[in-house]
Amino acid sequence: MSTEAARHILNTALHLANQGSWETLRLHEVAQAAGVSLEDIRHHFREKDALIDAWFDRADAAMLATAATAGFHHLPVRQRLERALLAWLGALQPYQRVTREMILSKCEPGHIHIQFPAVMRISRTVQWLREAAGLKDAFLARALAETALTGIYLAVFVHWLNDASTDAARSRRLLDRLLVQAERLALALPGFRGEGRST
């Protein structure tokens, strides 16, 4: 099966979950609705949880696509981070409730086998966010900046999951506020000055 087929399977799963819920979604229902077999689904997604990874991979791709637009890397660092993260959230926006249910499913007690990969997923997205914004800090500066950026990412994402405001306006304001605060803090610390710093 092609990548387009995998995309079709994911889109079908999202549509069905949006009509019902992520918790009650079953892969045999996805197969029937998508017009494929369960083996076809298994070829691309080894389990239902793999659909979640594919959904967030799509958001990562949207973030990187934004970073590839003309003039992006001529923007100040804070604006690059803001635009990249908003592109990531924007990709998830059509299925905000389903995304929230996906996250909740990973937080259920006894799901340690998917919780550890979820932590690694956060780290991976933050790394791509850094690359999208063209950050160049290293060593201790990188560690501190990465910790701060991870905190901002998580705070905004958790807020966005329950943000019912138009165009996620409250989440946008939170992101702007946190990035401004981080930038002020960075400029007050030795070794964090200059373009290419993440905060």
C-alpha positions in Angstrom: 0.0 0.0 0.0 1.1 3.5 -0.7 1.7 6.4 1.7 -1.6 7.8 0.3 -3.3 4.7 1.4 -2.0 5.1 5.0 -3.2 8.7 4.9 -6.6 7.5 3.8 -6.7 5.1 6.7 -5.7 7.8 9.2 -8.3 10.2 7.8 -11.0 7.6 8.1 -10.1 6.8 11.7 -10.1 10.5 12.6 -13.5 10.9 10.9 -15.0 7.9 12.7 -13.6 9.0 16.1 -15.0 12.5 15.6 -18.4 11.0 15.0 -18.1 8.8 18.2 -15.0 8.7 20.3 -11.4 7.6 20.1 -11.9 5.2 23.0 -14.7 3.3 21.2 -13.0 3.3 17.8 -12.1 -0.2 16.5 -9.8 -1.0 13.7 -12.2 -3.4 12.0 -14.6 -0.4 11.8 -11.9 1.7 10.2 -11.1 -1.1 7.7 -14.7 -1.4 6.7 -15.2 2.4 6.4 -11.9 2.8 4.5 -12.6 0.0 2.1 -9.5 -1.9 3.1 -8.7 -5.1 5.0 -7.3 -5.4 8.5 -4.1 -6.7 7.0 -3.9 -3.5 5.0 -4.2 -1.5 8.2 -1.6 -3.7 9.9 0.8 -3.1 7.1 1.0 0.6 8.0 -0.1 0.7 11.7 1.0 -2.2 14.0 -1.7 -1.2 16.5 -4.4 1.5 17.1 -1.9 3.6 19.1 0.3 3.9 15.9 -2.5 6.0 14.4 -1.8 8.6 17.1 1.8 8.7 16.2 0.9 9.2 12.6 -1.5 12.1 13.6 1.3 13.9 15.4 3.7 13.1 12.6 1.3 15.1 10.4 1.5 18.0 12.8 5.3 17.8 12.8 5.3 17.9 9.0 3.0 21.0 9.0 5.5 22.7 11.4 8.4 21.9 9.1 6.5 23.0 6.0 5.9 26.4 7.7 9.6 26.7 8.3 10.3 26.1 4.6 8.2 29.1 3.5 9.9 32.2 2.0 11.2 34.7 4.6 10.7 32.4 7.6 14.3 32.3 8.7 14.6 36.1 8.4 12.2 36.5 11.2 13.3 37.0 14.8 13.7 33.8 16.8 10.6 34.4 18.9 8.4 34.8 15.9 9.9 31.7 14.2 9.1 29.6 17.3 5.6 31.1 17.5 4.8 30.5 13.9 6.2 26.9 13.9 4.3 25.9 17.0 1.1 27.5 15.8 1.4 25.6 12.6 1.8 22.4 14.7 -1.4 23.2 16.6 -3.2 24.3 13.5 -2.7 20.9 11.9 -4.4 19.3 14.9 -7.2 21.8 15.2 -9.8 20.1 12.9 -9.8 17.2 15.4 -9.1 18.9 18.6 -11.5 16.8 20.7 -10.2 13.6 19.2 -6.7 14.7 19.9 -7.6 15.3 23.5 -9.1 11.8 23.8 -5.9 10.4 22.2 -3.8 12.1 24.9 -6.2 10.9 27.7 -5.9 7.3 26.4 -2.2 7.5 26.9 -2.6 8.7 30.5 -4.7 5.8 31.6 -3.2 3.8 34.5 -1.4 0.6 33.4 -0.5 2.0 30.0 3.2 2.4 30.9 4.1 0.7 27.6 2.7 3.6 25.7 3.5 6.4 28.2 7.2 6.1 27.9 7.1 6.4 24.1 4.8 9.4 24.6 7.5 11.1 26.6 10.0 10.4 23.8 7.4 11.8 21.4 7.4 15.1 23.2 11.2 15.3 23.0 11.1 14.5 19.3 8.6 17.2 18.5 10.6 19.7 20.5 13.7 18.8 18.6 11.9 19.4 15.3 10.6 22.6 16.7 14.2 23.7 17.4 15.3 22.7 13.9 12.3 24.5 12.3 13.3 27.7 14.1 17.0 27.3 13.2 18.3 27.3 16.8 22.0 26.9 17.2 22.7 26.9 21.0 24.9 24.1 22.3 26.1 22.4 25.6 24.7 24.0 28.7 22.9 26.8 26.9 21.2 24.2 24.7 20.1 22.1 27.7 18.6 25.1 29.5 16.9 26.4 26.4 15.5 23.0 25.5 14.1 22.6 29.0 12.4 26.0 28.8 11.1 25.3 25.3 9.7 22.0 26.4 7.9 23.7 29.2 6.4 26.2 26.9 5.4 23.6 24.4 3.7 21.5 27.0 1.9 24.4 28.7 0.5 25.7 25.4 -0.5 22.2 24.2 -2.3 21.3 27.4 -4.1 24.6 27.4 -5.0 24.2 23.7 -6.5 20.8 24.3 -9.4 22.4 26.2 -9.4 25.8 24.4 -12.8 26.5 23.0 -12.0 30.1 22.0 -12.2 31.1 18.3 -9.1 30.1 16.4 -7.6 29.0 19.7 -7.1 32.7 20.6 -6.4 32.0 24.3 -3.7 29.5 23.4 -2.2 32.0 21.0 -2.1 34.6 23.7 -0.5 32.2 26.2 2.2 31.2 23.7 3.0 34.8 23.0 3.2 35.6 26.7 5.4 32.7 27.5 7.8 33.3 24.6 8.1 37.0 25.6 8.9 36.0 29.2 11.4 33.4 28.1 13.1 35.9 25.8 13.4 38.4 28.6 14.9 35.8 30.9 17.3 34.6 28.2 18.6 38.1 27.6 19.3 38.6 31.3 21.5 35.5 31.4 25.1 35.3 30.2 25.6 33.2 27.1 22.1 33.4 25.8 22.3 36.6 23.7 22.2 36.7 20.0 20.2 35.3 17.1 19.8 31.6 17.0 19.1 31.3 20.7 15.9 29.5 21.6 14.8 31.8 24.4 
